[in-house]
Amino acid sequence: MTATVNNSWRGPTAELDRLLRSWQPVKAIRRVREILGDSKDRRLRAQSRLYGLAALVNVGRIRSPEYERAVEHARDELEAVPEPALLAELDVLRGARAAAFDDVAGAVILAARARHLLEADPDRGMPSCLAWRDLANLENSLRMSDRALDSNTRADELDCQPRQWQTAGLMLETALIKDQHGDTEGAIPLLEQTAALRHPGSGQEMADTYSGYALARLAALGVDVDLSAGLPFPDRRGDPFTNGFRDLARACLRIHEGDPHRALWILDTVSPMDWITGVEVFRLRSLAYAIAGEATAARAAERDMFRAATGDVRRLRELAVTGARAAQERDALVGLLRERADNAFTDTLTGLSNRRHFDLMWPELAAHDGVIVGMLDLDDFKHVNTVHGHRVGDRVLRRAARLLWETLEPDAYFARFGGDEFV
């Protein structure tokens, strides 16, 4: 398939895309803040907000209040530039958060809405391409593999930028799903194709992570593979994503070497990154018990794997039966309940964590070395309320909170302590 070349795609958005493709999400977050501080271009600001959300996903903050605030900021920016591709991207990123909170129905609705927007979009530029790619990731995480592969193909038709890592990720996840559902014969060719996708030093390090695990997984299944050159994992030992797959690969190699007890010990230390890797732990346990001759334990692990792999099927079937209207009403109710739960620890005026949340978090923060705590207030703020009224004072607090938040480092904790005091 030949991609349509788009040499005009340059500037800050292309820079943000390169940072995410080379797995530098923290740098991307900082660059987004710089762009928002410097630019008044509404389209650039909207796109930058969306890249900021994607970067927060990559650093594991999708469940944080910070992510929800970033969604609201992106919504505000998109009111000025309601382009279908950008709106679809926001739906995809909202869908990813819904899936992270185990709201499968909400995630499916948002994925379907994003697909509808993209299919009706006459503009086939880079924003559409990126939205199709991210939709493919969301659909794959929802176990909609056929749709995910279709979305990735549509992105390939638009894109002149190499995305081997995404193709590798989709192929690996599809292979693992097949194997976890009993189709090991169908999984092996996909694992072999993924293992062949290696691009050391090309900025496609994530492809190396996926291909490295595919190679190890083939070995665990007893396929004859060449391990003499080692596994092509990139050297990113501080990255939990790479480390998670590296640990699973170590367990695979122990199974391949006939050391099941060491494999089981490694699996006890693995923290699953998503539902696929969570199911994968059960699958590898089953393989380890099998080569150890513990048939009863192997069958128990297989049952656990099947239960975890099919846990959402009933909810997806209920969603199809109840219909779109009931699902939307349910989605609204879930959102209301979540909002009320979040409000217990969120300052409703600024959207920051409140004093109650700070008091809850403080013991955890204080347990770390090198923590720096700062407190500040707004000079003469009482004068603003007295002269201009409390509604203007509220606007000043919201604006100050937003500016302060965007000035802080990406890993900072920021709360409204009370009144005009922040910590």
Phi, psi and chi 1 to 4 in degrees:
 res  aa     phi    psi   chi1   chi2   chi3   chi4
   1 MET       -  132.9 -177.3  176.2  -58.9      -
   2 THR   -99.3  125.7  -57.3      -      -      -
   3 ALA   -82.3  147.3      -      -      -      -
   4 THR   -75.7  121.6  -58.1      -      -      -
   5 VAL   -74.5  132.3  176.7      -      -      -
   6 ASN  -127.2   85.1 -179.0    2.5      -      -
   7 ASN   -78.6   -5.2  -68.0  -37.8      -      -
   8 SER   -83.9   -4.8   63.9      -      -      -
   9 TRP   -82.1   95.2 -164.3   54.5      -      -
  10 ARG  -136.1 -175.8  -59.9 -174.0  179.8   88.9
  11 GLY    91.5 -164.5      -      -      -      -
  12 PRO   -60.2  -39.2  -23.8   33.3      -      -
  13 THR   -66.6  -38.9   50.3      -      -      -
  14 ALA   -64.2  -37.0      -      -      -      -
  15 GLU   -64.0  -44.0  178.2 -172.6   -1.8      -
  16 LEU   -62.9  -39.9  -69.4  171.2      -      -
  17 ASP   -63.0  -41.1 -173.0   64.6      -      -
  18 ARG   -64.0  -38.8  -77.5 -167.1  -65.5  -88.0
  19 LEU   -63.1  -41.4  -72.8  172.2      -      -
  20 LEU   -71.6  -38.4  -69.8 -177.0      -      -
  21 ARG   -64.9  -31.2  -81.0 -166.7  -72.0  121.8
  22 SER   -93.8   15.6   58.8      -      -      -
  23 TRP    57.3   56.0 -157.4 -106.4      -      -
  24 GLN  -127.2   62.0  -59.9 -178.9   70.4      -
  25 PRO   -65.3  -34.1   23.1  -32.7      -      -
  26 VAL   -65.6  -41.9  174.0      -      -      -
  27 LYS   -62.5  -38.1  -74.7 -173.4  178.5  179.9
  28 ALA   -63.2  -41.2      -      -      -      -
  29 ILE   -61.9  -43.3  -68.4  170.5      -      -
  30 ARG   -64.1  -40.2  -70.3  176.4  178.5  148.0
  31 ARG   -67.5  -37.5 -176.2   67.6 -176.1  111.7
  32 VAL   -58.8  -44.3  165.8      -      -      -
  33 ARG   -63.9  -37.6  -69.8 -179.3  175.1  175.4
  34 GLU   -63.1  -44.8  -69.1  172.8    1.7      -
  35 ILE   -63.1  -43.5  -67.5  169.1      -      -
  36 LEU   -65.3  -30.7  -66.0  173.0      -      -
  37 GLY   -76.1  -26.2      -      -      -      -
  38 ASP  -100.7  -30.4  -65.1  -21.3      -      -
  39 SER  -106.5  142.0  176.8      -      -      -
  40 LYS  -107.7    3.4  -69.8 -178.0  168.6   46.7
  41 ASP   -68.4  113.6 -176.0  -48.4      -      -
  42 ARG   -64.9  -37.2  -60.1  -52.0  -63.8  -91.3
  43 ARG   -68.1  -43.7 -171.0  170.7 -170.9  -87.3
  44 LEU   -62.7  -40.9  174.7   57.5      -      -
  45 ARG   -63.6  -42.7  -68.9  178.7   63.3   85.4
  46 ALA   -63.3  -46.2      -      -      -      -
  47 GLN   -62.5  -39.5  -72.2 -179.3  -61.6      -
  48 SER   -64.8  -39.6  -62.3      -      -      -
  49 ARG   -59.0  -41.3  -68.4  -77.6 -173.1 -169.3
  50 LEU   -67.2  -40.1  -65.4  171.7      -      -
  51 TYR   -63.3  -37.3  -85.9  107.5      -      -
  52 GLY   -61.4  -40.3      -      -      -      -
  53 LEU   -63.4  -43.9  -80.9  167.0      -      -
  54 ALA   -61.2  -38.5      -      -      -      -
  55 ALA   -65.9  -38.0      -      -      -      -
  56 LEU   -63.7  -35.4  -71.4  173.6      -      -
  57 VAL   -60.6  -44.4  173.0      -      -      -
  58 ASN   -67.2  -26.7  -70.9   -9.1      -      -
  59 VAL   -96.2   10.1  -64.4      -      -      -
  60 GLY    80.5   24.8      -      -      -      -
  61 ARG  -106.8   23.1  -63.5 -172.5 -157.4  167.9
  62 ILE   -67.1  -24.9 -166.3  168.9      -      -
  63 ARG   -93.3    2.2  -65.5  171.5   61.6   92.2
  64 SER   -85.6  155.0   69.1      -      -      -
  65 PRO   -57.7  -29.7  -23.4   33.0      -      -
  66 GLU   -58.4  -40.0  174.6 -172.4    3.3      -
  67 TYR   -66.3  -42.1 -168.9   87.6      -      -
  68 GLU   -64.2  -39.3 -172.6   62.2   29.8      -
  69 ARG   -64.1  -39.4  -72.2 -166.2  -63.6  -88.8
  70 ALA   -65.0  -34.8      -      -      -      -
  71 VAL   -61.5  -44.2  166.7      -      -      -
  72 GLU   -64.6  -40.4  -67.1  -55.6  -43.8      -
  73 HIS   -62.5  -40.9  -68.7  -36.9      -      -
  74 ALA   -64.3  -40.7      -      -      -      -
  75 ARG   -58.0  -45.1  -89.8 -173.3 -178.1  144.4
  76 ASP   -59.7  -44.4  -67.6  -16.8      -      -
  77 GLU   -66.1  -37.1  -58.5  -77.6    3.5      -
  78 LEU   -73.0  -14.9  -78.4  168.7      -      -
  79 GLU   -60.7  -30.7  -73.3 -179.1    2.0      -
  80 ALA   -84.4  -22.7      -      -      -      -
  81 VAL  -136.3   71.2  -78.3      -      -      -
  82 PRO   -78.2   59.2   30.2  -34.9      -      -
  83 GLU   -76.7  139.4  -62.4  177.7   12.7      -
  84 PRO   -54.0  -43.2  -26.3   34.8      -      -
  85 ALA   -64.6  -39.9      -      -      -      -
  86 LEU   -70.9  -39.5  -58.6 -176.7      -      -
  87 LEU   -65.2  -38.2  -68.0  171.0      -      -
  88 ALA   -64.7  -41.5      -      -      -      -
  89 GLU   -60.4  -41.3 -178.0   71.1   38.4      -
  90 LEU   -64.3  -41.4 -179.1   59.9      -      -
  91 ASP   -61.1  -39.6  -80.5  -17.7      -      -
  92 VAL   -62.9  -44.3  168.5      -      -      -
  93 LEU   -69.6  -33.3  -67.8  163.7      -      -
  94 ARG   -68.7  -37.5  -70.1  179.5   60.0 -145.3
  95 GLY   -63.8  -37.1      -      -      -      -
  96 ALA   -63.0  -39.0      -      -      -      -
  97 ARG   -67.5  -41.7  179.2  172.4  168.9   84.3
  98 ALA   -58.8  -43.6      -      -      -      -
  99 ALA   -63.7  -36.9      -      -      -      -
 100 ALA   -64.0  -28.5      -      -      -      -
 101 PHE   -94.0   14.3  -81.1   98.1      -      -
 102 ASP    66.6   23.9 -154.7   27.4      -      -
 103 ASP   -94.0   79.0  179.6    9.5      -      -
 104 VAL   -64.5  -41.5  177.8      -      -      -
 105 ALA   -59.9  -48.0      -      -      -      -
 106 GLY   -61.2  -40.2      -      -      -      -
 107 ALA   -66.2  -40.4      -      -      -      -
 108 VAL   -64.8  -41.7  168.4      -      -      -
 109 ILE   -61.9  -44.9  -70.5  170.0      -      -
 110 LEU   -67.0  -38.2  -72.6  162.5      -      -
 111 ALA   -63.9  -41.7      -      -      -      -
 112 ALA   -65.3  -38.8      -      -      -      -
 113 ARG   -67.4  -39.5 -167.8  163.5   74.6 -178.0
 114 ALA   -62.7  -42.4      -      -      -      -
 115 ARG   -62.6  -41.7  175.2  173.5  -82.7  -90.2
 116 HIS   -61.7  -43.7  176.4   73.3      -      -
 117 LEU   -61.0  -43.9  -76.4  165.8      -      -
 118 LEU   -71.0  -37.9  -70.0  170.0      -      -
 119 GLU   -66.8  -28.0  -73.3  177.3  -22.6      -
 120 ALA   -93.9    1.1      -      -      -      -
 121 ASP   -85.2  119.4 -175.7   13.0      -      -
 122 PRO   -76.4  -18.4   27.6  -33.6      -      -
 123 ASP   -83.7  115.6 -178.0    6.0      -      -
 124 ARG  -106.6   43.8  -65.0  167.7   58.8   81.9
 125 GLY   -88.5 -169.1      -      -      -      -
 126 MET   -63.2  -38.2 -167.2   57.6   68.6      -
 127 PRO   -57.9  -38.1  -27.6   36.5      -      -
 128 SER   -64.6  -42.3  -66.0      -      -      -
 129 CYS   -59.3  -47.3  168.9      -      -      -
 130 LEU   -65.5  -37.9  -62.8  176.0      -      -
 131 ALA   -65.1  -41.8      -      -      -      -
 132 TRP   -60.8  -40.2  -84.7  116.0      -      -
 133 ARG   -66.0  -44.6  -71.5 -150.4 -176.9  -80.3
 134 ASP   -69.0  -32.9  -71.2  -21.3      -      -
 135 LEU   -62.9  -38.7  177.2   59.6      -      -
 136 ALA   -59.2  -42.0      -      -      -      -
 137 ASN   -62.9  -44.9  -78.8  -23.2      -      -
 138 LEU   -64.1  -46.0  174.6   59.8      -      -
 139 GLU   -62.2  -37.5  -71.6  169.7  -25.4      -
 140 ASN   -67.4  -38.7 -152.0   47.5      -      -
 141 SER   -66.1  -23.6   72.9      -      -      -
 142 LEU   -91.3    9.6  -65.6  168.7      -      -
 143 ARG    67.3   30.2  -46.9  178.9 -160.1 -167.4
 144 MET  -103.8   65.8  -59.0  159.2   69.3      -
 145 SER   -62.3  -40.7  -60.6      -      -      -
 146 ASP   -63.7  -43.9  -69.7  -19.4      -      -
 147 ARG   -65.5  -37.8  -74.3 -155.4  167.5 -157.6
 148 ALA   -62.5  -44.3      -      -      -      -
 149 LEU   -65.4  -36.2  -69.0  170.8      -      -
 150 ASP   -64.3  -44.3  173.3   68.8      -      -
 151 SER   -63.2  -40.3  -64.7      -      -      -
 152 ASN   -65.6  -37.3 -164.7   52.7      -      -
 153 THR   -64.3  -42.2  -61.6      -      -      -
 154 ARG   -62.1  -37.4  -70.0  174.7 -175.1 -112.3
 155 ALA   -66.1  -39.9      -      -      -      -
 156 ASP   -59.7  -34.1  -76.4  -18.6      -      -
 157 GLU   -67.1  -22.1  -67.0  171.3   -7.9      -
 158 LEU  -103.0  -17.9  -56.8  175.4      -      -
 159 ASP  -103.1  133.2 -166.2    7.8      -      -
 160 CYS  -102.3    0.1   63.7      -      -      -
 161 GLN   -93.6  135.9  -56.2  -70.0  -32.9      -
 162 PRO   -67.7  134.5   24.3  -32.2      -      -
 163 ARG  -134.6   47.8  -66.8  -68.6 -165.3  -76.5
 164 GLN   -58.6  -34.4  -89.8  -49.9   37.6      -
 165 TRP   -62.8  -36.4   62.1  -92.1      -      -
 166 GLN   -72.3  -41.5 -174.6  152.6   16.6      -
 167 THR   -59.6  -42.9  -60.6      -      -      -
 168 ALA   -62.6  -41.7      -      -      -      -
 169 GLY   -64.0  -43.6      -      -      -      -
 170 LEU   -65.2  -41.8  -73.0  171.0      -      -
 171 MET   -65.1  -42.2  -72.1  172.1   56.3      -
 172 LEU   -63.5  -47.2  174.9   64.0      -      -
 173 GLU   -64.1  -38.9  -69.7 -176.8   -1.4      -
 174 THR   -63.2  -41.1  -57.8      -      -      -
 175 ALA   -63.4  -44.1      -      -      -      -
 176 LEU   -65.2  -39.6  -65.2 -178.2      -      -
 177 ILE   -62.0  -43.4  -68.7  169.7      -      -
 178 LYS   -59.4  -47.7  -77.7 -178.8  176.1  -68.4
 179 ASP   -65.1  -41.9 -178.6   61.2      -      -
 180 GLN   -66.7  -21.0  -67.8  162.4    0.4      -
 181 HIS  -100.9   13.8  -75.8   75.7      -      -
 182 GLY    97.9   -2.9      -      -      -      -
 183 ASP   -98.8   64.6 -174.4   11.5      -      -
 184 THR   -65.0  -36.2  -58.5      -      -      -
 185 GLU   -61.7  -39.2 -175.9  176.5  -17.1      -
 186 GLY   -75.9  -22.8      -      -      -      -
 187 ALA   -77.6  -34.2      -      -      -      -
 188 ILE   -60.2  -46.3  -72.3  174.6      -      -
 189 PRO   -60.1  -37.7  -22.8   33.3      -      -
 190 LEU   -67.1  -39.1  -74.4  171.1      -      -
 191 LEU   -63.7  -40.1  -72.0  171.2      -      -
 192 GLU   -64.9  -40.7  -70.2  173.4  -24.3      -
 193 GLN   -65.2  -40.6  -68.6  175.3   53.4      -
 194 THR   -65.2  -40.5  -52.6      -      -      -
 195 ALA   -63.0  -25.7      -      -      -      -
 196 ALA   -81.4  -10.7      -      -      -      -
 197 LEU   -88.5   85.4  -67.8  173.4      -      -
 198 ARG  -123.2  132.1  -55.6 -176.6 -165.4  180.0
 199 HIS  -139.4   62.4  -68.0   76.4      -      -
 200 PRO   -60.3  133.7   20.8  -32.1      -      -
 201 GLY    75.6   11.8      -      -      -      -
 202 SER  -104.9    7.2   65.3      -      -      -
 203 GLY    79.5   10.0      -      -      -      -
 204 GLN  -113.3   44.2  -58.6  -88.3   -0.4      -
 205 GLU   -60.6  -30.9  -69.6   86.3   -7.2      -
 206 MET   -63.4  -33.2  -72.6  175.1   66.6      -
 207 ALA   -61.6  -37.0      -      -      -      -
 208 ASP   -66.0  -35.9  -63.9  -22.3      -      -
 209 THR   -61.9  -47.9  -63.1      -      -      -
 210 TYR   -65.9  -44.0  -66.1  131.1      -      -
 211 SER   -67.5  -35.8   63.9      -      -      -
 212 GLY   -62.1  -43.6      -      -      -      -
 213 TYR   -69.9  -37.7 -174.6   65.0      -      -
 214 ALA   -58.7  -41.2      -      -      -      -
 215 LEU   -63.6  -44.8 -169.8   63.2      -      -
 216 ALA   -64.9  -38.2      -      -      -      -
 217 ARG   -66.8  -37.9 -170.0   62.2  156.3   73.8
 218 LEU   -61.1  -41.7  -74.3  165.7      -      -
 219 ALA   -62.1  -40.3      -      -      -      -
 220 ALA   -65.5  -28.2      -      -      -      -
 221 LEU   -83.5   -0.9  -69.8  173.3      -      -
 222 GLY    87.5   11.8      -      -      -      -
 223 VAL   -77.2  139.5  177.1      -      -      -
 224 ASP   -75.9  107.0 -174.5   16.9      -      -
 225 VAL  -126.7  158.9  -66.8      -      -      -
 226 ASP   -92.6  109.1 -178.1    8.2      -      -
 227 LEU  -105.7   11.4  -63.6  171.9      -      -
 228 SER   -64.1  -30.3   59.5      -      -      -
 229 ALA   -89.4    1.5      -      -      -      -
 230 GLY    79.8 -179.0      -      -      -      -
 231 LEU   -92.6  137.9  -58.7  179.0      -      -
 232 PRO   -82.5   43.9   32.8  -36.5      -      -
 233 PHE   -71.2  138.7  -81.0   99.7      -      -
 234 PRO   -70.9  157.6   25.1  -33.5      -      -
 235 ASP   -86.5   75.8 -173.5   18.2      -      -
 236 ARG  -130.5   70.1  -72.5 -158.0  -48.7  -98.5
 237 ARG   -72.3  -15.0  -61.5 -168.9  175.7  -86.1
 238 GLY   -87.9   -0.5      -      -      -      -
 239 ASP   -94.9  116.9  170.8   26.6      -      -
 240 PRO   -62.9  -29.8   18.5  -30.2      -      -
 241 PHE   -63.2  -53.3  173.8   85.1      -      -
 242 THR   -64.8  -41.7  -57.3      -      -      -
 243 ASN   -63.1  -37.4  -73.8  -16.6      -      -
 244 GLY   -62.1  -46.4      -      -      -      -
 245 PHE   -68.7  -33.7  -87.1  110.4      -      -
 246 ARG   -63.7  -40.9 -175.0 -178.3  -79.5  113.3
 247 ASP   -66.6  -42.0  -72.3  -19.1      -      -
 248 LEU   -62.1  -38.6  -71.6  171.4      -      -
 249 ALA   -64.5  -39.1      -      -      -      -
 250 ARG   -60.0  -41.4  -72.5  170.7   52.8 -139.5
 251 ALA   -64.2  -40.7      -      -      -      -
 252 CYS   -59.3  -43.5  -72.5      -      -      -
 253 LEU   -66.7  -35.6  -66.0 -178.9      -      -
 254 ARG   -65.9  -38.5  -67.1  -65.7  177.6  -91.9
 255 ILE   -63.1  -44.6  -67.5  169.3      -      -
 256 HIS   -60.1  -36.4  168.2   69.8      -      -
 257 GLU   -84.6   -1.2  -66.1  163.5   -0.7      -
 258 GLY    79.3   29.5      -      -      -      -
 259 ASP  -119.2   70.1 -171.6   -3.2      -      -
 260 PRO   -65.3  -33.8   25.8  -35.0      -      -
 261 HIS   -67.2  -37.8  -59.4  -64.7      -      -
 262 ARG   -66.3  -38.2 -177.0   67.5  176.6  174.1
 263 ALA   -61.6  -44.3      -      -      -      -
 264 LEU   -64.5  -36.5  -69.1  167.3      -      -
 265 TRP   -64.2  -41.7  179.8   85.3      -      -
 266 ILE   -63.6  -43.6  -67.5  170.6      -      -
 267 LEU   -63.3  -27.9  -68.2  170.3      -      -
 268 ASP   -65.8  -22.1  -75.6  -21.7      -      -
 269 THR   -97.8   -5.8   67.8      -      -      -
 270 VAL   -79.6  134.0  171.3      -      -      -
 271 SER  -104.1  108.7  -62.1      -      -      -
 272 PRO   -58.5  139.6  -23.9   34.1      -      -
 273 MET   -88.5  -24.9  -63.5  157.4  -74.7      -
 274 ASP  -160.7 -175.3   51.1   27.2      -      -
 275 TRP   -66.3  -32.1   71.1  -92.9      -      -
 276 ILE   -65.8  -47.8  -68.4  177.1      -      -
 277 THR   -70.7  -27.3   50.6      -      -      -
 278 GLY   -64.1  -44.0      -      -      -      -
 279 VAL   -66.5  -35.5  176.1      -      -      -
 280 GLU   -60.4  -36.0 -172.7   70.0   -8.1      -
 281 VAL   -59.7  -44.1  169.6      -      -      -
 282 PHE   -63.5  -40.4  -68.8  123.8      -      -
 283 ARG   -63.3  -44.2  174.0   59.5  169.5  145.5
 284 LEU   -68.7  -33.8  -64.8 -178.0      -      -
 285 ARG   -60.9  -42.5  -77.3 -175.4  179.8  -78.1
 286 SER   -61.4  -44.2  174.2      -      -      -
 287 LEU   -62.5  -40.7  -67.0  172.9      -      -
 288 ALA   -65.8  -45.7      -      -      -      -
 289 TYR   -63.1  -35.6  -77.3  127.3      -      -
 290 ALA   -63.6  -45.3      -      -      -      -
 291 ILE   -75.7  -15.9   65.9  168.7      -      -
 292 ALA   -83.9   -4.5      -      -      -      -
 293 GLY    80.8   14.0      -      -      -      -
 294 GLU   -99.5   81.3  -60.3 -178.8   32.0      -
 295 ALA   -64.2  -39.8      -      -      -      -
 296 THR   -63.7  -44.8  -58.6      -      -      -
 297 ALA   -65.8  -36.7      -      -      -      -
 298 ALA   -63.9  -42.3      -      -      -      -
 299 ARG   -65.9  -38.8  -75.7 -165.6  -63.1  -88.2
 300 ALA   -63.2  -40.8      -      -      -      -
 301 ALA   -66.2  -36.6      -      -      -      -
 302 GLU   -63.3  -40.4  -74.8  -77.7  -29.0      -
 303 ARG   -64.3  -42.1  -75.3 -164.3  -62.4  -88.2
 304 ASP   -61.7  -40.1  -70.9  -22.0      -      -
 305 MET   -63.9  -45.8  178.3 -163.9   70.5      -
 306 PHE   -65.3  -39.4 -174.4   75.7      -      -
 307 ARG   -62.7  -43.6 -169.5  179.6  -59.4  114.1
 308 ALA   -69.6  -36.9      -      -      -      -
 309 ALA   -72.2  -26.5      -      -      -      -
 310 THR  -112.8   14.0   59.9      -      -      -
 311 GLY   -61.8  -28.8      -      -      -      -
 312 ASP   -92.2   -5.1  -68.5  -26.9      -      -
 313 VAL   -61.5  -43.9  171.8      -      -      -
 314 ARG   -62.4  -42.0  179.8  177.7   56.6   82.5
 315 ARG   -66.5  -38.2  -81.1  178.1  -68.8  172.2
 316 LEU   -66.8  -36.6  -71.1  171.1      -      -
 317 ARG   -66.0  -41.6 -173.6  177.8  -64.7  131.9
 318 GLU   -61.2  -38.9  -71.7  172.6   -4.5      -
 319 LEU   -61.5  -43.1  174.9   60.6      -      -
 320 ALA   -65.7  -35.9      -      -      -      -
 321 VAL   -73.5  -43.2  170.8      -      -      -
 322 THR   -71.5  -25.3   55.4      -      -      -
 323 GLY    89.5  167.5      -      -      -      -
 324 ALA   -65.0  -41.1      -      -      -      -
 325 ARG   -64.1  -48.0 -178.1  175.4  177.2 -177.4
 326 ALA   -62.9  -38.0      -      -      -      -
 327 ALA   -64.9  -39.3      -      -      -      -
 328 GLN   -66.3  -39.1  -72.4  169.8   -7.8      -
 329 GLU   -63.5  -40.3  -68.5  171.9   -8.4      -
 330 ARG   -64.9  -42.0  175.7 -170.6  176.2  -79.2
 331 ASP   -60.1  -41.9 -162.2   35.5      -      -
 332 ALA   -64.3  -39.8      -      -      -      -
 333 LEU   -65.5  -44.3  176.7   60.5      -      -
 334 VAL   -59.4  -42.4  169.6      -      -      -
 335 GLY   -62.3  -40.2      -      -      -      -
 336 LEU   -65.1  -45.0  177.4   62.2      -      -
 337 LEU   -63.5  -40.5  -67.3  172.0      -      -
 338 ARG   -65.2  -39.4 -173.0  178.6  -60.6  146.1
 339 GLU   -61.4  -42.8  178.0 -176.3  -13.1      -
 340 ARG   -66.6  -37.1  -69.1 -174.0  175.9 -179.9
 341 ALA   -66.3  -42.2      -      -      -      -
 342 ASP   -66.1  -32.8  -72.7  -14.6      -      -
 343 ASN   -62.8  -23.1  -77.8  -15.2      -      -
 344 ALA   -62.2  -26.6      -      -      -      -
 345 PHE  -122.1   12.6  -63.2  108.4      -      -
 346 THR  -122.9  134.2  -58.2      -      -      -
 347 ASP   -72.9  116.8  175.0   53.3      -      -
 348 THR   -68.0  -24.3   55.0      -      -      -
 349 LEU   -76.0  -48.2  178.1   64.2      -      -
 350 THR  -102.1  -16.4   62.9      -      -      -
 351 GLY    81.1   -0.2      -      -      -      -
 352 LEU   -80.9  169.3  -60.0  174.8      -      -
 353 SER   -61.3  148.1  -62.4      -      -      -
 354 ASN  -101.2 -177.2   60.9   14.7      -      -
 355 ARG   -60.1  -38.9  171.7   76.1  175.1  -89.9
 356 ARG   -62.7  -42.5 -177.3 -176.5  -59.9  176.3
 357 HIS   -67.3  -38.9 -170.4 -102.4      -      -
 358 PHE   -61.2  -44.4  174.0   74.1      -      -
 359 ASP   -61.5  -34.2  -70.4  -18.5      -      -
 360 LEU   -72.4  -38.4 -178.1   69.2      -      -
 361 MET   -80.5  -24.1  -71.2  -69.3  -67.1      -
 362 TRP   -55.2  -45.6  173.6 -118.0      -      -
 363 PRO   -57.4  -38.0  -24.8   35.5      -      -
 364 GLU   -68.7  -42.1 -179.5  179.9  -22.0      -
 365 LEU   -64.2  -41.8  -65.6  169.4      -      -
 366 ALA   -68.7  -18.8      -      -      -      -
 367 ALA   -74.9  -11.8      -      -      -      -
 368 HIS   -96.5  145.8  -66.0  -82.7      -      -
 369 ASP   -75.0  150.6  -66.2  -27.2      -      -
 370 GLY    76.2   19.5      -      -      -      -
 371 VAL   -79.6  130.4  173.8      -      -      -
 372 ILE  -112.3  127.3  -60.5  172.8      -      -
 373 VAL  -112.3  130.1 -179.5      -      -      -
 374 GLY  -128.3  143.6      -      -      -      -
 375 MET  -125.4  145.4  -65.9 -167.4   66.6      -
 376 LEU  -149.6  159.6   59.6   88.8      -      -
 377 ASP  -134.4  172.6   61.0   12.4      -      -
 378 LEU   -94.0  122.5  -55.1 -177.1      -      -
 379 ASP   -62.5  135.3  -69.0  -15.3      -      -
 380 ASP    58.4   29.5  -60.3  -37.7      -      -
 381 PHE   -67.2  -34.3  179.4   71.0      -      -
 382 LYS   -59.1  -34.1 -176.0  177.1  179.6 -178.8
 383 HIS   -64.7  -36.7 -178.7   70.5      -      -
 384 VAL   -61.6  -47.3  174.3      -      -      -
 385 ASN   -63.5  -39.9  -80.6  -25.9      -      -
 386 THR   -67.9  -45.0  -58.1      -      -      -
 387 VAL   -82.8  -43.1  174.8      -      -      -
 388 HIS  -106.4  -11.1  -58.9  -75.3      -      -
 389 GLY    96.9  162.4      -      -      -      -
 390 HIS   -72.1  -26.7  -73.0  -81.8      -      -
 391 ARG   -65.4  -41.3  -68.2 -173.8   66.0  179.5
 392 VAL   -67.0  -40.0  173.3      -      -      -
 393 GLY   -58.4  -39.7      -      -      -      -
 394 ASP   -63.4  -40.1  -71.5  -11.0      -      -
 395 ARG   -63.6  -39.7  -71.0  173.3   60.2 -169.2
 396 VAL   -63.5  -43.2  169.8      -      -      -
 397 LEU   -63.2  -43.1  -77.7  171.6      -      -
 398 ARG   -63.0  -44.7  -76.8 -165.6  -67.1  -92.8
 399 ARG   -64.6  -43.4 -179.7   62.2  174.0  161.7
 400 ALA   -63.4  -42.1      -      -      -      -
 401 ALA   -62.2  -41.8      -      -      -      -
 402 ARG   -66.1  -43.5 -175.1  166.6  174.4  175.3
 403 LEU   -65.6  -42.1  -71.4  172.1      -      -
 404 LEU   -63.9  -42.5  -71.7  165.8      -      -
 405 TRP   -62.3  -41.1  177.7 -111.8      -      -
 406 GLU   -73.8  -15.0  -68.8  177.6  -10.4      -
 407 THR   -84.7  -26.2  -57.4      -      -      -
 408 LEU   -72.9  161.3  -68.5  170.5      -      -
 409 GLU   -65.7  153.6  -68.9  -64.2  -50.1      -
 410 PRO   -58.8  -28.9  -25.4   34.2      -      -
 411 ASP   -97.4   15.4   58.2  -10.5      -      -
 412 ALA   -78.4  155.3      -      -      -      -
 413 TYR  -107.9  133.8  175.3   85.8      -      -
 414 PHE  -138.6  130.0 -172.2   37.1      -      -
 415 ALA  -141.2  154.1      -      -      -      -
 416 ARG   -88.8  116.7 -175.5 -176.2  178.1 -162.2
 417 PHE   -79.3  -31.2 -160.1   68.9      -      -
 418 GLY   153.5  144.1      -      -      -      -
 419 GLY    57.9 -124.1      -      -      -      -
 420 ASP  -104.7   22.2   64.1  -24.1      -      -
 421 GLU  -102.0  135.6  -65.4  178.4  -39.4      -
 422 PHE  -125.3  152.8  -61.1   90.9      -      -
 423 VAL  -134.6      -   62.1      -      -      -
